[in-house]
């Protein structure tokens, strides 16, 4: 007896999920090593140094 066709291989959804997962991991590794201008400090104005104005003066936050 021939068993051809009983094991068609990996399902398509597994291949698609694996491809997406590999892409996301590669994107994360690239962002980790390039250290571009991304991050919370990018949204602050120049000269702030990552501190909020209240924290610089020692004021209490509500």
N, C-alpha and C positions, 0 to 999 in steps of 0.2 A: 504494500500500500504506500502511496505517495502522500506526504504531508505538506505539499506545496500549497500555500495560500492560507494555512491555519494561523500562522503568525505573521501578520502583515507588517510588523515593525512598530516603530514609535508613533503614537497618535500625533496628529497635527497640532493639537492644543499644547502638547508637551513641548514640541519644537518651538512654537511661537512664544510660549512662556519662558523657555530657556533663552531664546534670543533676546527678549526684552530684558530679562534679568542680567544677562551678560552686558548689554548696552548700558544699563543703569550703573552697574558696578564699574565699568570702564569710565563712565562720565564722572562718577564720584572720585575715582583715583586720579583722573586728570585734574579735576578741580582741587584736590588735596595737594598735589605737587606743584601746580602752577601758582597758587596763592595770588590770584589776581586781585582786583579792587572790589571783591565781593566781601560781604560781612556787615555787621551793624555799624561800624565806624564810617562806612561810606556815606551814610545818610546824615551825618553831622557836618556842621560847617567847618571851615578851616580854623585851626587853632584851638579846637575844643579838646582834643586829645582823648576823646571817648568819655569824658565826664559830663554829667548834666550840670547846669548852672547852680542848682540847689546843693549838690554834693560838693562843689568847689567852695561854697561859702559856709558849709556846715549847717545849713538850714534843715529843719525836719521836713520829711515828706509826709503829706496827709495820708 
